[in-house]
Every structure is written in structure tokens, then in C-alpha cells.
Amino acid sequence: MQPRRLPPSLIGGCLLLTSSQLTLLVVLFVLRQLLALLSTWAVINAKLQLVIALPIMEKCIRFFFDRYLNSISTPIRRKLRDEVLLHFHQCPNSIKKAEDMDALTQKITSAGWVLLSSLNWGIPSLADSAVSLFSAIWALVAFGYGHLIPLVAAIFALYYVVYLRPNKQCLSDIRKDRKELQKKVDDKRKFVYASFQDGRATNQDISNLERPIEDKDQSFDIHWEEISWSISMVSSVMATICLSQTSTQLFWATNTVLSDMVSAISGLSHFLNHLSARGKDWDNLAEWYKEHSNLVADPHQKPFPSSGLHVNINTKQGKCIVKGRLSIKKGNVYMLVGPSGVGKTVAIDAISGKDDGAGTRKFVDCFLVCTQTSRDNLPRKGMTIREVFAGEPDDQLLKRLLTIVQMSGRFSSYDEPYEGLSGGERMRVAVALAMYQCWRERKQVLVLDEPEQGLDAECQTTMLNQVIQWCKTNGKTLLMVYHGNALDVVQLRGIDVAWKFAKNRYTMVMEQCFPEYVKALREDALKKLQ
């Protein structure tokens, strides 16, 4: 079966409309174009009253058309988002865990704007240009000046090839360069402005940072003004050629029709230029949609083996290669130790099934992983604790979990929005939430990646000992990546096995009984003291 694809943005917008919405839009749209053609007929036949009345009626229909289109724009964007998210929800768990949700959200938002601009601006501009062009030809033929049509077309074609197309490409290049510059500036902006706030940077530093973007904006505006001016000049030249051969009586009629044509073509040109710059946003989402179609499903999920899970890690992320043979037994607590950058998180990704480097994807549903990203996903303020814990009604359960992570006295109410959580407090709430989800969803293995981050030594030792005790009491297996001080490790109780990460050409993971690991730590400490 061929992978599904998102259709082009114009067609995609129509497919997201209901039949009643599409019918009403087509009726208003056709009526609008018929009134435009009737206005041309009235001009040709010098029906003064209709020349005055029909444009007013046409503008009223245009108002209702635009108003109705705007009213359904938000539902259309919601349908696009729901379609993409439903498609994402049907992807294998391993793919979903590896997805950058911020990037996906940005793809959906950008594609939504392209879709709406195509509907609100593209289709009307295309139709207006076609009707206006037909009206202009109709008027010239009706007035007996059909022989001027090839001349007008030749002037337009020459102008487009020699001037308009190269300059539109120039505008597109400016937009592309600006986008690249924007990425570079965004990477530096927060740091430079923070330095300015602290007095270590000056106004000139900020000006130097922002100037390249401002120069690109100015260059774009100048080029666009030149194009707009050239369109007006070419249109005026053509109108002069045509009008010079008409009688004074027909001057106003021809001028009206040609002015409408110029305006419509200018609007269409502006839209096409916009689409050439932003159309890639829709293409990016369509490409993502295609890549995430017909993926190989996750293997049939199995329960955690009663004899334990035997893992053979052989995985790679970037330049980091991790290898090792490990055993994960039900109810045991494992501490992953080693210097930064040796691949502890890489190993966790492989074991928990985020990638296929350990052959554990058929056990993906057994794992609940809490990382620094879990902490960062928690807002600093504005949510209630009950909202964080998915509306859990049991206050005693929430209190027990928050007590384990030393946060029971932080919240006066579970139903009032909290204020100003620090990084360490968010980490503790994230750990409590992971414990809750592990219990609620009946996961067998809880994975904590650096849960001590942002905590002082006393707090982290107390909290981790209580988390370990909770896992032992509830029969959960715990894998914990730890970067704390070696002296703090000695104070931890209930850990069964240490996984030691040592890096040479690649990282090798070795198991060691935790008491023996602690004994080795003490001996190393004594040697250093001597």
C-alpha cells in the first residue's frame, strides 16, 4: 500500500471543509465572479446605473464571502492539527518517543498559515485575475480594438521575463537569507540581551546583533516597492496605448476595465511571491506525513519476564557507542554511574525502546521514563497540582507522592495555580508525576535520568532514599542515572546493582554489586586522603 500524502495546500483546504461549508463558499464565490462579469457588461454597454450598482453589490458579496471564510478558518486549522496528531498517534511507540514535539507543533502551525492564506487569498486572487483578464479582452474586442490584445500580451510577457521574474527570485533569496540570519541571531539574542541587562554589553552590541536582520528587511521592502512601481508603470503604458486609440466617449470604460485587471494581476503576483517563500512550510509537513506513513509497527508487547530482562546493548547515537550485557530483575534498583558524556542516557534510550539498540522494543510498554525534558515540560506557574496529575481526586495519594519528593509543604491547595517553581522543584514534581504514572499505568520499570539535578545534597539523598523505598514497596524496578557526589552515593540505601560506564574507543557497561561498588569508593577516598 502506498503511503498517504497530504494534498497541496489549496486542495487540502477544500478537503478539510464540510459539504455545507464548501457549498456555501462556492455559491458566494460564483455569485461574486458573476457580478464582476456583469459589471464589465454594464461598462461595455454604457449602463450607467448598473455601472454604479453592480460594483457595490459585488463588494457586499465579497464582504460576506471573506467574513464567512474567516469564520471557518479556525475550525479548518483545528481539523488540520487533529488530522496530523491522529496520524502521529497511530505511529509506533518507538517513533513517538523519538519525535521532537516542538518541531512538529511548529510544522503544523506554519502549514496552517499557508493553508489559510491559500484559501483566503490565493483562490480569490486567482479567480479575480482570470475574470479581470477575460473582462479586459472582452472590452477590447467589444470596442473594436481586439488587434491590440497581442501587443498588450507581448508587453506583459517581455516585462515578466526581463524584469519581474528575476526580481521575484531576488525577493525569494532575500527571504531565505533572512531566515538563515534569524536562526543565527536567535541563538545569540538571549545571551546578548542578558549581558546587556547585567551591564556587560552595550547598545552597540545589540545594534550589531540586530542590524543584519534590519538590513535584509529594508532590502526586501525596497525591492517590493520597485516591483509594485514597475507593475503600475507597465500597466499605465498599456492603458495609454489602448486609450490613445479609443474615442473620448469610451475612455472611462476602457480605463475602468484595465484598472481592475491591473489590480487583480498585481494581487495575484503578490500572492504567488508569498507562496513561493512560504510554500515550503506546507511541503515540510507533507514530507513529515509521508515519512510517518506505513511505518513498521512495534512488535507485539510482552509483559516483563518473571525471570528478568536480559539485555545485550549495542547502540550508537552520534559518535557515542555503547556496548554491554546487562540483566534487569524485577524489583531491583540499578544505579548508572560514570562521567558525563560516556553514554548513560544513550543506554537508557536503547533499553527503554526509544531506539532499537538493545532489542527491547517488545517490552516498551513496561517502561516509564522521566528525564530532564520531563522537568522542562512542566510550567513554572499557572497550573494546579491536580491538573499536573491528570485530575487525580485522591488528595491523600497526592500528599504521599509529594512527601516522598520533599514537596508536601510547598502547595497550600491542589486546586489553585501554583507560582514560581524553581528548576529543582520542577524536577521533584516531575519525579512524583513519574511515580504516579508508573503506578497508575502499571508500568514495571521506572527510569529516572539525573533526578538529583537542582537539589542540594541533603534533599537529594533523602528524596532518592524515599523513591527507592517506594519502588521496593510497590514492586517496581528502578533504573537511575546518577551524577551526584561519590560521598552522597554512600548514604543511599536499597540499591542492588551499579552499572559502571567506562569509555575507551567505545563505552563498555559493566555490572557490579552495589555494596562492592560502595566499598571501592571508600577505598579510593582513603587513598586520596593518604
C-alpha positions in Angstrom: 0.0 0.0 0.0 1.4 3.4 -1.0 2.0 5.9 1.9 -0.7 8.6 2.3 0.2 12.1 1.4 -1.1 15.5 2.4 -2.6 17.1 -0.8 -1.4 20.5 -2.0 -2.5 23.3 0.3 -5.2 24.7 -2.0 -6.8 21.2 -2.4 -6.1 20.3 1.2 -8.1 23.3 2.4 -11.1 22.2 0.4 -10.9 18.6 1.7 -11.0 19.9 5.3 -14.3 21.7 4.6 -17.7 20.1 5.3 -20.0 19.7 2.3 -22.3 22.5 3.6 -19.3 24.9 4.1 -17.9 24.1 0.7 -21.3 24.6 -1.0 -21.9 28.0 0.6 -18.4 29.1 -0.3 -18.8 28.0 -3.9 -22.2 29.8 -4.2 -20.8 33.1 -2.8 -17.7 32.7 -4.9 -19.6 32.1 -8.2 -22.0 34.9 -7.4 -19.1 37.3 -6.8 -17.5 36.5 -10.1 -20.8 36.7 -12.0 -21.3 40.2 -10.6 -17.8 41.1 -11.8 -18.7 39.9 -15.3 -22.0 41.8 -15.2 -20.1 45.0 -14.2 -17.9 44.5 -17.3 -21.1 44.1 -19.5 -22.5 47.3 -18.0 -19.4 49.2 -18.7 -19.3 48.0 -22.3 -22.9 48.9 -22.9 -22.7 52.2 -21.0 -25.4 51.2 -18.5 -24.6 53.9 -16.0 -27.0 52.9 -13.3 -25.7 49.3 -13.4 -22.1 50.5 -13.5 -22.7 52.2 -10.2 -24.9 49.5 -8.5 -23.1 46.3 -9.6 -19.7 47.0 -8.1 -21.5 47.9 -4.8 -23.3 44.6 -4.9 -20.1 42.7 -5.8 -18.3 44.3 -2.8 -21.1 43.3 -0.5 -20.9 39.7 -1.7 -17.1 39.8 -1.3 -17.5 41.0 2.3 -19.8 38.1 3.1 -17.5 35.7 1.4 -14.4 37.0 3.3 -16.4 37.1 6.5 -17.6 33.5 6.2 -14.2 32.3 5.2 -12.6 33.9 8.2 -15.3 32.4 10.5 -14.3 28.9 9.3 -10.6 29.5 9.3 -10.0 28.4 12.9 -12.0 25.1 12.5 -10.0 24.3 9.4 -6.7 24.8 11.2 -8.1 22.6 14.0 -9.0 19.9 11.5 -5.5 20.0 10.1 -4.0 19.7 13.5 -6.3 16.9 14.5 -5.6 15.0 11.3 -1.8 15.3 11.8 -2.0 14.4 15.5 -4.3 11.4 14.9 -1.8 10.3 12.2 1.0 10.7 14.8 -0.9 8.8 17.4 -1.1 5.8 15.1 2.7 5.7 14.7 4.7 3.1 16.6 5.6 4.0 20.2 9.3 4.0 19.4 8.7 6.6 16.7 6.5 8.8 19.0 9.1 8.7 21.8 11.8 9.9 19.4 9.8 12.8 17.9 10.6 16.4 18.7 7.1 17.7 19.6 8.2 21.3 19.5 9.3 20.9 15.9 6.1 19.0 15.0 4.0 21.8 16.5 5.8 24.4 14.5 5.3 22.4 11.3 1.6 22.2 12.0 1.3 25.9 12.8 3.3 27.1 9.7 1.4 24.7 7.4 -1.9 26.0 8.8 -1.0 29.6 7.9 0.0 28.5 4.3 -3.3 26.7 4.1 -5.4 29.7 5.2 -3.5 32.2 3.0 -4.2 29.8 0.1 -7.9 29.8 0.8 -8.4 33.4 1.9 -6.0 35.0 -0.6 -4.9 32.5 -3.3 -8.2 31.2 -4.7 -9.8 34.7 -4.8 -6.7 36.3 -6.3 -6.5 33.6 -9.0 -10.2 33.9 -9.9 -10.2 37.7 -9.8 -7.2 37.7 -12.2 -8.8 35.3 -14.6 -12.1 37.2 -14.6 -10.4 40.5 -14.9 -8.2 39.3 -17.8 -11.3 37.9 -19.6 -13.1 41.2 -18.9 -10.3 43.2 -20.4 -10.2 41.1 -23.6 -14.0 41.2 -23.8 -13.9 45.0 -23.5 -11.2 45.5 -26.1 -13.0 43.1 -28.6 -16.3 44.8 -27.9 -14.9 48.2 -28.6 -13.3 47.0 -31.8 -9.7 47.0 -30.6 -9.0 43.3 -30.5 -5.9 43.8 -32.6 -4.2 45.4 -29.5 -4.5 42.2 -27.5 -1.3 40.6 -28.9 0.6 43.8 -28.3 -0.6 44.0 -24.7 0.2 40.3 -24.1 3.7 40.8 -25.6 4.5 43.8 -23.4 3.4 41.8 -20.3 5.4 38.7 -21.3 8.5 40.8 -22.0 8.2 42.6 -18.7 7.7 39.3 -16.8 10.7 37.6 -18.4 13.1 40.5 -18.3 12.2 42.2 -15.0 9.5 40.6 -12.9 10.8 37.0 -12.7 14.4 37.9 -11.8 13.3 40.3 -9.1 10.8 37.9 -7.6 13.7 35.4 -7.4 15.7 38.2 -5.7 12.9 38.6 -3.1 12.9 34.9 -2.5 16.6 34.9 -2.0 16.4 37.8 0.5 13.7 35.9 2.4 15.9 32.8 2.5 18.9 34.7 3.7 16.9 36.5 6.3 15.6 33.2 7.6 19.2 31.8 8.0 20.3 35.0 9.7 17.3 34.9 12.0 18.4 31.4 13.2 21.9 32.7 14.0 20.6 35.8 15.7 18.1 33.8 17.8 20.9 31.6 19.1 22.7 34.7 20.3 19.9 37.1 21.3 19.1 35.7 24.7 22.7 35.7 25.8 23.5 39.2 24.4 20.3 40.8 26.0 21.1 39.1 29.3 24.6 40.5 29.1 23.2 44.0 28.4 20.9 43.6 31.4 23.9 42.9 33.6 25.9 45.8 32.1 28.4 43.6 30.3 27.1 44.5 26.8 26.3 47.9 25.3 23.7 49.3 22.9 26.2 48.9 20.1 26.4 45.2 20.8 22.6 44.9 20.4 22.7 47.0 17.3 25.4 44.9 15.8 23.3 41.8 16.5 20.0 43.1 15.0 21.5 45.2 12.1 21.8 42.3 9.6 18.1 41.4 10.0 17.1 45.0 9.7 19.2 45.5 6.6 17.5 42.4 5.0 14.1 43.8 5.9 14.9 47.1 4.3 16.3 45.5 1.2 13.1 43.4 0.8 10.9 46.5 1.3 12.9 48.4 -1.4 12.7 45.6 -3.9 9.0 45.1 -3.3 8.3 48.8 -3.8 10.3 48.8 -7.0 8.3 45.8 -8.3 4.9 47.4 -7.3 6.0 50.6 -9.1 7.1 48.8 -12.2 3.7 46.9 -12.4 1.9 50.3 -12.2 4.1 51.8 -14.8 3.8 48.9 -17.3 0.0 48.9 -16.7 -0.1 52.7 -17.3 1.9 52.3 -20.6 -0.5 49.6 -21.8 -3.5 51.7 -20.8 -2.1 54.7 -22.7 -1.6 52.6 -25.8 -5.1 51.3 -25.7 -6.8 54.5 -24.7 -4.9 56.6 -27.3 -6.9 54.7 -30.0 -10.3 55.0 -28.3 -12.8 57.8 -28.5 -13.2 60.1 -25.6 -16.6 58.6 -25.0 -15.1 55.2 -24.4 -12.1 56.4 -22.4 -13.7 55.9 -19.0 -15.0 52.4 -19.8 -11.7 51.0 -21.0 -9.8 52.7 -18.1 -12.2 51.0 -15.6 -11.7 47.5 -17.0 -7.9 47.8 -17.4 -7.5 49.2 -13.9 -9.4 46.2 -12.4 -7.2 43.9 -14.4 -4.0 45.5 -13.3 -5.1 45.5 -9.7 -6.1 41.8 -9.9 -2.9 40.7 -11.6 -0.8 42.7 -9.1 -2.6 40.9 -6.2 -2.1 37.5 -7.8 1.6 38.3 -8.3 1.9 39.3 -4.7 0.3 36.1 -3.5 2.4 33.9 -5.7 5.5 35.6 -4.4 4.3 34.9 -0.8 3.5 31.3 -1.7 7.0 30.7 -3.2 8.5 31.9 0.1 6.1 30.1 2.5 5.0 27.1 0.4 7.9 25.0 1.8 6.2 25.1 5.2 3.4 23.0 3.8 5.8 20.8 1.9 7.7 20.2 5.2 4.6 19.0 6.9 3.6 16.9 3.8 7.0 15.3 3.8 6.8 14.5 7.5 3.3 13.0 6.9 4.7 10.8 4.1 7.7 9.7 6.2 5.4 8.7 9.1 3.1 6.6 6.9 3.1 2.8 6.7 5.8 2.5 9.3 6.7 -0.9 10.7 4.6 -1.4 13.8 6.1 -2.0 17.2 6.5 -5.7 18.0 3.7 -7.3 20.0 4.1 -6.1 23.5 5.0 -8.6 26.2 4.9 -8.4 30.0 8.1 -8.0 32.0 9.6 -11.5 32.2 9.4 -13.0 35.7 13.0 -14.3 35.3 14.1 -10.8 34.5 15.1 -9.0 31.3 18.5 -9.9 29.8 19.8 -7.0 27.6 22.6 -7.0 25.1 23.3 -3.3 24.4 25.0 -2.4 21.1 23.8 1.1 20.2 25.1 4.3 18.8 24.0 8.0 18.9 26.2 10.4 17.0 29.8 9.5 18.0 28.8 7.7 21.2 28.9 3.9 21.0 27.7 1.9 24.0 28.0 -1.9 24.5 27.3 -4.3 27.3 25.5 -7.3 28.6 23.1 -6.5 31.5 20.3 -8.1 33.5 17.3 -6.3 34.8 15.5 -8.2 37.6 12.0 -7.4 38.8 12.0 -5.2 42.0 15.8 -4.4 41.8 17.3 -1.0 41.9 20.1 -0.1 39.5 22.3 3.0 39.5 24.0 4.1 36.3 27.3 5.8 37.2 30.1 7.3 35.1 31.5 10.6 33.9 29.4 12.9 31.7 29.3 12.1 28.0 30.0 8.3 28.3 26.6 7.3 27.1 24.3 6.7 30.1 21.3 8.4 28.5 22.1 6.6 25.2 21.9 3.3 27.1 18.6 4.3 28.7 17.2 5.2 25.3 18.2 1.8 24.0 16.9 -0.2 27.0 13.6 1.6 27.2 13.0 1.1 23.4 13.4 4.6 22.2 15.8 3.1 19.7 16.5 -0.5 18.7 20.0 -0.8 20.1 19.1 -3.3 22.9 16.3 -5.5 21.3 13.8 -4.5 23.9 11.1 -2.9 21.8 8.7 -5.7 22.6 8.9 -4.5 26.2 8.4 -0.8 25.5 5.1 -0.7 27.5 6.9 -1.9 30.6 9.0 1.3 31.0 8.2 4.8 32.3 11.0 7.3 31.7 11.5 10.6 33.5 14.2 12.9 32.0 15.3 16.5 32.2 12.8 17.1 29.3 10.0 15.9 31.7 11.1 18.6 34.1 11.3 21.2 31.4 7.8 20.3 30.1 6.3 21.3 33.5 5.3 25.0 33.5 6.9 27.2 36.2 3.5 28.6 37.1 -0.2 28.7 36.1 -1.2 25.1 36.6 -2.7 23.3 39.6 -1.2 20.2 41.1 -4.4 18.3 40.3 -4.1 19.3 36.7 -0.5 18.1 36.6 -1.6 14.7 38.0 -4.4 14.3 35.4 -7.2 15.3 37.7 -6.4 12.7 40.4 -9.2 13.1 43.0 -7.4 11.4 45.9 -5.7 14.1 48.0 -4.1 11.6 50.3 -2.4 9.9 47.3 -1.1 13.3 46.0 0.2 14.1 49.5 2.1 10.8 49.8 3.7 11.3 46.5 4.7 14.9 47.2 6.0 13.9 50.6 8.3 11.4 49.0 9.9 14.2 46.9 10.1 16.7 49.8 7.3 18.9 48.4 4.4 18.3 50.7 4.5 21.7 52.3 5.0 23.7 49.0 1.4 23.8 47.9 -1.4 25.2 50.1 -4.0 23.8 47.8 -4.0 21.2 45.0 -6.7 23.1 43.1 -5.1 26.6 43.0 -2.5 27.5 40.4 1.0 27.3 41.8 3.5 30.1 41.4 7.2 30.3 40.6 8.5 26.7 40.8 12.3 26.6 40.6 14.2 24.1 38.4 14.8 21.8 41.4 11.2 22.0 42.5 10.0 21.1 38.9 12.4 18.2 38.9 10.9 16.9 42.2 7.3 17.3 40.9 8.4 15.5 37.6 9.7 12.6 39.7 6.5 12.5 41.7 4.5 12.5 38.5 6.6 9.7 37.0 6.0 7.6 40.1 2.2 8.3 39.9 2.1 7.4 36.1 4.2 4.3 36.8 1.7 3.2 39.4 -1.4 4.3 37.6 -0.4 2.8 34.2 1.0 -0.4 35.8 4.5 0.1 34.4 7.1 -2.3 35.7 10.3 -0.3 35.3 10.7 3.3 36.4 13.6 5.2 34.7 14.9 8.4 36.3 17.6 10.3 34.4 19.5 12.5 36.8 16.7 13.1 39.3 19.1 14.9 41.7 19.6 17.8 39.3 18.9 21.2 41.0 18.8 19.7 44.5 21.1 20.2 47.5 23.0 17.2 48.9 20.7 16.7 51.9 17.5 16.9 49.9 18.6 14.7 47.1 19.8 11.9 49.5 16.5 12.0 51.4 14.4 12.1 48.3 16.2 9.3 46.5 16.1 7.0 49.5 12.4 7.5 49.7 11.9 7.0 46.0 13.9 3.7 46.3 11.8 2.6 49.2 8.6 3.4 47.2 9.8 1.3 44.3 10.7 -1.6 46.7 7.3 -1.4 48.4 5.4 -1.3 45.1 7.5 -4.0 43.4 8.8 -1.6 40.7 12.2 -1.9 39.1 14.2 1.3 39.2 16.9 2.4 36.8 18.6 5.7 38.0 21.2 7.7 36.2 23.2 9.5 38.9 25.7 12.3 38.7 25.9 13.2 42.4 28.9 13.3 44.7 30.6 9.9 45.5 30.1 10.7 49.2 26.4 11.1 48.7 26.2 7.7 47.0 27.5 6.0 50.2 24.4 7.4 52.0 21.9 5.8 49.6 20.1 2.7 50.8 18.4 -0.1 48.9 20.4 -0.1 45.7 21.2 -3.6 44.4 23.5 -3.1 41.4 25.8 -0.4 39.9 26.2 -0.2 36.2 29.6 1.3 35.6 30.3 3.1 32.3 33.9 3.2 31.2 34.9 4.8 27.9 37.9 3.8 25.7 37.3 3.5 21.9 33.7 2.9 22.9 31.8 2.8 26.1 31.5 -0.5 27.9 28.9 -1.1 30.6 29.7 -3.5 33.4 27.6 -4.7 36.3 28.9 -4.6 39.9 27.1 -5.5 43.2 26.3 -2.1 44.8 27.9 -2.9 48.2 31.2 -3.8 46.4 30.9 -0.6 44.4 30.5 1.4 47.6 33.4 -0.4 49.2 35.6 0.5 46.2 34.5 4.2 46.6 35.6 4.2 50.2 38.9 2.7 49.5 39.6 5.3 46.7 38.6 8.1 49.1 41.0 6.7 51.8 43.9 6.5 49.2 43.3 10.1 48.3 43.4 11.2 51.9 46.7 9.4 52.4 
